[in-house]
Every structure is written in structure tokens, then in C-alpha cells.
Amino acid sequence: MAAASVKPALLLKDELDIVIPTIRNLDFLEMWRPFFEPYHLIIVQDGDPSKTIKVPEGFDYELYNRNDINRILGPKASCISFKDSACRCFGYMVSKKKYIFTIDDDCFVAKDPSGKDINALEQHIKNLLTPSTPFFFNTLYDPYRDGADFVRGYPFSLREGVPTAVSHGLWLNIPDYDAPTQLVKPRERNTRYVDAVLTVPKGTLFPMCGMNLAFNRELIGPAMYFGLMGDGQPIGRYDDMWAGWCMKVICDHLGWGVKTGLPYIWHSKASNPFVNLKKEYSGIYWQEELIPFFQAATLPKECTTVQQCYLELSKQVKAKLEKVDPYFVKLADAMITWIEAWDELNPSAGDSANLTNGSAK
Amino acid sequence: MAAASVKPALLLKDELDIVIPTIRNLDFLEMWRPFFEPYHLIIVQDGDPSKTIKVPEGFDYELYNRNDINRILGPKASCISFKDSACRCFGYMVSKKKYIFTIDDDCFVAKDPSGKDINALEQHIKNLLTPSTPFFFNTLYDPYRDGADFVRGYPFSLREGVPTAVSHGLWLNIPDYDAPTQLVKPRERNTRYVDAVLTVPKGTLFPMCGMNLAFNRELIGPAMYFGLMGDGQPIGRYDDMWAGWCMKVICDHLGWGVKTGLPYIWHSKASNPFVNLKKEYSGIYWQEELIPFFQAATLPKECTTVQQCYLELSKQVKAKLEKVDPYFVKLADAMITWIEAWDELNPSAGDSANLTNGSAK
């Protein structure tokens, strides 16, 4: 009844960009070649811009280093983080496509329990092209999957669902733990393949990880700002979290859905927990105040676009989080700069003039 | 870090009753023998009380038919449904144990993907004995399972979790669909084994199915009223739904958790969709108003016990749902009668006098 016929393997080739933040040669793409080669890549080179990043033959890509970002955004480049994978959101801004898939360069193709390679991108596209159900929980998980549906007691008026803005994928092998958990459980590996996709209910926040993430840029792009992290900032490793909390509040307000679960990627390498602890320790403390802030945040009904919602949220961040740390005033200002830069590079839906000029291949 | 060491196979033997509503001989217990035999059963015989229900040898049980219910509850027996599996909640009331597991007699032992028989009761006990996390979503599902934990970005202050009141299990083979979905998809079978347990977030309602359900009776028992269904009532097949909505509002208010997911049972037989449609059609219409009612329901902070919460909810049902149908006035009154009967049979935590007198074996 609910199952939609989606053939994503053939779909979205010209409507989706793959955004990869990196500091190294992109050998990891070899493993993804069968799945990624038909798509356009946007590579955001972090760190030393004089370094050359090698991209395997045959991929269609554009690459931006820090010099490109500074040139394209001018003074507004201050909103893009340096020496932190948060810089990836620059790729969201310069894309002209409807959908974005972003993946870390230490993520490889995982296998499903039958031993078959998982086409992560295909699953993300399925997730994005089928509706979400944020208003009521379906106990058999995604009702739009083959072999599933809405169970008894699910209101019929809610079975059309709402547009899906975000698809959050998971990780086999190295789980996405914080530094304290890494330190306590250095050998823990995620081996459990949970064959489910589910909508994160309205009003519920979750920790969005940027490692394996897709979204409808046209719907929610301007809310996907990964904040100020890394070089010159008092915090790291909260870029995706920040984006996830802001995005979720806005999706809840605008009536859009966020899914989590499949697809899995294979996360190959645990980052250094001592380095991570240094990046995270302020965040670990601050998040105790950030979560209640975002849980209580409401947006006025006058905010009907993502930009309006995001600017309103930046005001609330400035007003209510300054007492947590002066950093949040800087972050609130950067949120405004981000929207200004977004609107500059994406002047209107109809205007396809290419304002960017990266070192395209 | 979070994983608790629970050995439920040895646990709760004297603290858990298995409640089974039935109209037939309980041959299905043969398959469950290795798992259920150590436990005490409470059988609630529905329909003709003169019929003899055969229980396989070796099980320890007490059995109540309609005559027993009338004798024990007197005029208050009016709150217990007849000719509907809603009658099972009488078993919750006469139990003296801390935990209840309830299962339908057309549910058999399912197999996990490795082909091993699933001990559903053991998994329910695990679910009930580990905390829930209703305030923030953990993307790797139950953080208390072996091999899992809280992911990066999960506030540390929330990692202790809260007591788990309810464990809602799922069904392989025949999914729990409503009559319209049964009619449209007569051949659909649930073959997807989703290896996850998760907390239904605070503020989110879900369709609770009574087929394979466990709960902490000491915590939430008085809210587990399955309503007025079946004989003489304008509705059926909404007994568990009603209990689930009431229970969830109260758990959210009192800060307790509700889990759904594992364990699976094998649901053998689809009920007749034409008969189901007759039972359900009012409910299908009414639920469109019931869900917004329960989503908006709030309880005053003075309500600190389940009984207080439940009586307050009955008032709101009477005040706000009479306009949907006069049936809800009758149901609201039955909710009060249920609490009165509960308190009569369960006079105080310390008092273990056995007020009931079923035809115990």
C-alpha cells in the first residue's frame, strides 16, 4: 500500500553531488568506484593549500582548497572552519545540485550480512526519495520499504508522510564514540548490522554524524552549517552535532523528516582519543547546556524558509548561550555570515549562473 | 561503560507471571516449554466459561474464566471486556508479581537469522532490567547492549537512563496490520529480522501491540488497562492501542521508559480481515481524533502515582472525547472502575494477602 517504486540506481545522477573533505590523496575512492564514478564530486581540501591531493583517474570532480575558499567568499570565508572536517559545508554551498551525499575519506564499502557490498549512496537516495513519518512511531520501522507497512493503530491521515530532508547513515567496525568512550573501550567494534531505517520523531534530538550523511540540499541546505571548529576555535568534533541540532529544530518546525539507520559504511580507523579529548572537552561540558537549549527552542510561525529559521536560531544562540561561553556569540555571528554567503552563491532558485570558480578538473 | 551484566536466564523466576488470554486448548505452550516451564502462568479464559481449556502437563498455572472474574470483582467486573483479548488485563490485576509477560496463543517461538530459537522472555527481561533513554535518541540503538554504547554527542548526564516500564516485542511472519492493510496485502509476511531494541522517545506515541509484551507491573501496572472491547461494545482490536497510548502519556509524565524491537515471536495465523474490519471500523475513524488528544494530553505535576495519573486521564477522556462518541464516557467510567478494582486487589505494597481465588491448579 505504502511501498513506492523507486529505482534509485538510475536516479539522481545529475542531481546529486558527493562532498568529501580531505587532507590526503583520495585512494579510498578506488573501493567506491562502482558506486561513485557516475556522480560529480566536490572535494574540499583542508589544511595546507600548497599540497596536491591526488584523485584517482576517471572521477569527475572539482576541488577547493583554502585559497579557493578565501577567494570565492572574501571576508565571509571566516565562517568556514580550517583544520577541521567542518570545512566540508563549503561544498554544500558551492554545489548546484538538489541532493548532497557527504562521506569521510576513512570510510569504505561495508558488506551486508549476506556478504554483498553495500551501495550506501543507493540506500541514501531511497531514504531521501521516500517520505518520513515524524509524528507517530511505526514499530515495523520504515513503512515504505518493501515488505513493510504501517501497523494496526497507525492513523491513516499520517500515512502519506512528509518530505525527507536528511538521511543519516551508520558505521560498521569503528563506532562514532567520543574520546572518553574511546579511551574506556579501545577495542569495541560495531559488528551489529541493524536492518532498519527509521524516522527520528518530531521533538526528538539525536547526534548527527557527518561521516556518512545525505540530505536534500534544496530543502534543508542552508541549515547544514557545520559551525566554527578547529584552527583558532576552542572546540572540535562538534561540527556535525551542531548542524544536526540546528537542522532538526528547523525540520520539526517546517514539517520535514529526518531518517537514521541504513546504509552502513565501513569506518576503518579510530582517530586518536587523546587528540580527540583535547578537541572535545569543552563540547562535552557545553553539550549539557546545548541540548536543553535546542530541546526548548521554538521558532515563530513567521519563519517559513530555512534561512529565516536559521537566522532566528542564531539570535537565540546569541541571547541564550553567551552565558555558556563567549564562543557562542562568535558562532552566532558566523551563522549569519554563513547564510549571507549561502544566499550570495545561491541567489535564487531560477538563477543558475555559476558564481564559483574552483579548480575544476 | 554502559553495558550492565545481566543474566536474565536465572532471573525473575519468582518475580514474573505469564498472562495468556485464550478460548482454546493451550497446545501452543508445548513449543514454549523450555522457556516458560519455570514460570507461573495466569490464564484468562475468554468466552463460554463452561468450556474446559486444556493446559499441557507440567506447567504451573492458575486459570480464570468469566465466572471467576465476576465472583472476584463483583459489580466491578464490568470493566473487564468479554469476548475480546482485552480480558487479559484481568490477569495483570490478580498477579502478585513485579513483572508481567503477556503473549497470544497463536504466537510461537521464532528463529533468529542464525536459525537459533529465540527466547523471547529472556530478551524482554533484559529489556526491562536495563534502563531506557527517552530524552535523546542514540543512533546505535540500545546503548546498554553488549557491543554498543552511547555515541559521540550524547550528553553524559543522560547516560544513566531511566527505569524501563514496558518492553514491546515484534512479530515475524504475520505482521500486526489493520483490516484495510490485511485486505490490500493479504500475502505480506514480515521476514525482516531487525536486530535492535530502542527507546520510544519522550513525547512520541506508538501503536502498542498486546501479542508479545512485557512490563514492570509494580511501576506501570495500573495503567495497563485494555479498555472496553468486544461483547456489547462498539469496537474491538483497540484494546492494546488504548493501553499503549494511556501508558505512554503516563510514562512520559513520570519519567519512565518504553522500549520496542526485540524479541520477535512467530505469529502463525492472520485473523479474518472481514471480521477485523467490523471490529475496527469505528476505531479507524476515532483514532484520528484520539492521537491528537493523547499527543496534547498533559498531566499536572501533582499526579505522582500511576493511579493518580490514570484517574486524571480518565477525566480528560470524559471531557474531551465525549464529542467523538458517547462510548468514551462509558470507557472513562470503566477506567475509574479499573483503578478501584486494582486497588482493591492490590491494597498496598506490603500487604501480600491473597484476595483472589481462581481455579489454581
Boltz contact constraints between the chains, C-beta under 6 A:
constraints:
  - contact:
      token1: [A, 1]
      token2: [B, 181]
      max_distance: 6.0
  - contact:
      token1: [A, 1]
      token2: [B, 184]
      max_distance: 6.0
  - contact:
      token1: [A, 136]
      token2: [B, 205]
      max_distance: 6.0
  - contact:
      token1: [A, 137]
      token2: [B, 200]
      max_distance: 6.0
  - contact:
      token1: [A, 137]
      token2: [B, 204]
      max_distance: 6.0
  - contact:
      token1: [A, 137]
      token2: [B, 206]
      max_distance: 6.0
  - contact:
      token1: [A, 139]
      token2: [B, 206]
      max_distance: 6.0
  - contact:
      token1: [A, 139]
      token2: [B, 260]
      max_distance: 6.0
  - contact:
      token1: [A, 149]
      token2: [B, 181]
      max_distance: 6.0
  - contact:
      token1: [A, 151]
      token2: [B, 176]
      max_distance: 6.0
  - contact:
      token1: [A, 151]
      token2: [B, 207]
      max_distance: 6.0
  - contact:
      token1: [A, 152]
      token2: [B, 176]
      max_distance: 6.0
  - contact:
      token1: [A, 152]
      token2: [B, 177]
      max_distance: 6.0
  - contact:
      token1: [A, 152]
      token2: [B, 178]
      max_distance: 6.0
  - contact:
      token1: [A, 153]
      token2: [B, 207]
      max_distance: 6.0
  - contact:
      token1: [A, 153]
      token2: [B, 241]
      max_distance: 6.0
  - contact:
      token1: [A, 154]
      token2: [B, 207]
      max_distance: 6.0
  - contact:
      token1: [A, 155]
      token2: [B, 287]
      max_distance: 6.0
  - contact:
      token1: [A, 155]
      token2: [B, 288]
      max_distance: 6.0
  - contact:
      token1: [A, 155]
      token2: [B, 291]
      max_distance: 6.0
  - contact:
      token1: [A, 157]
      token2: [B, 288]
      max_distance: 6.0
  - contact:
      token1: [A, 176]
      token2: [B, 151]
      max_distance: 6.0
  - contact:
      token1: [A, 176]
      token2: [B, 152]
      max_distance: 6.0
  - contact:
      token1: [A, 177]
      token2: [B, 152]
      max_distance: 6.0
  - contact:
      token1: [A, 178]
      token2: [B, 152]
      max_distance: 6.0
  - contact:
      token1: [A, 181]
      token2: [B, 1]
      max_distance: 6.0
  - contact:
      token1: [A, 181]
      token2: [B, 149]
      max_distance: 6.0
  - contact:
      token1: [A, 184]
      token2: [B, 1]
      max_distance: 6.0
  - contact:
      token1: [A, 192]
      token2: [B, 195]
      max_distance: 6.0
  - contact:
      token1: [A, 194]
      token2: [B, 195]
      max_distance: 6.0
  - contact:
      token1: [A, 194]
      token2: [B, 196]
      max_distance: 6.0
  - contact:
      token1: [A, 195]
      token2: [B, 192]
      max_distance: 6.0
  - contact:
      token1: [A, 195]
      token2: [B, 194]
      max_distance: 6.0
  - contact:
      token1: [A, 196]
      token2: [B, 194]
      max_distance: 6.0
  - contact:
      token1: [A, 200]
      token2: [B, 137]
      max_distance: 6.0
  - contact:
      token1: [A, 201]
      token2: [B, 201]
      max_distance: 6.0
  - contact:
      token1: [A, 201]
      token2: [B, 204]
      max_distance: 6.0
  - contact:
      token1: [A, 203]
      token2: [B, 203]
      max_distance: 6.0
  - contact:
      token1: [A, 204]
      token2: [B, 137]
      max_distance: 6.0
  - contact:
      token1: [A, 204]
      token2: [B, 201]
      max_distance: 6.0
  - contact:
      token1: [A, 205]
      token2: [B, 136]
      max_distance: 6.0
  - contact:
      token1: [A, 206]
      token2: [B, 137]
      max_distance: 6.0
  - contact:
      token1: [A, 206]
      token2: [B, 139]
      max_distance: 6.0
  - contact:
      token1: [A, 207]
      token2: [B, 151]
      max_distance: 6.0
  - contact:
      token1: [A, 207]
      token2: [B, 153]
      max_distance: 6.0
  - contact:
      token1: [A, 207]
      token2: [B, 154]
      max_distance: 6.0
  - contact:
      token1: [A, 241]
      token2: [B, 153]
      max_distance: 6.0
  - contact:
      token1: [A, 260]
      token2: [B, 139]
      max_distance: 6.0
  - contact:
      token1: [A, 287]
      token2: [B, 155]
      max_distance: 6.0
  - contact:
      token1: [A, 288]
      token2: [B, 155]
      max_distance: 6.0
  - contact:
      token1: [A, 288]
      token2: [B, 157]
      max_distance: 6.0
  - contact:
      token1: [A, 291]
      token2: [B, 155]
      max_distance: 6.0
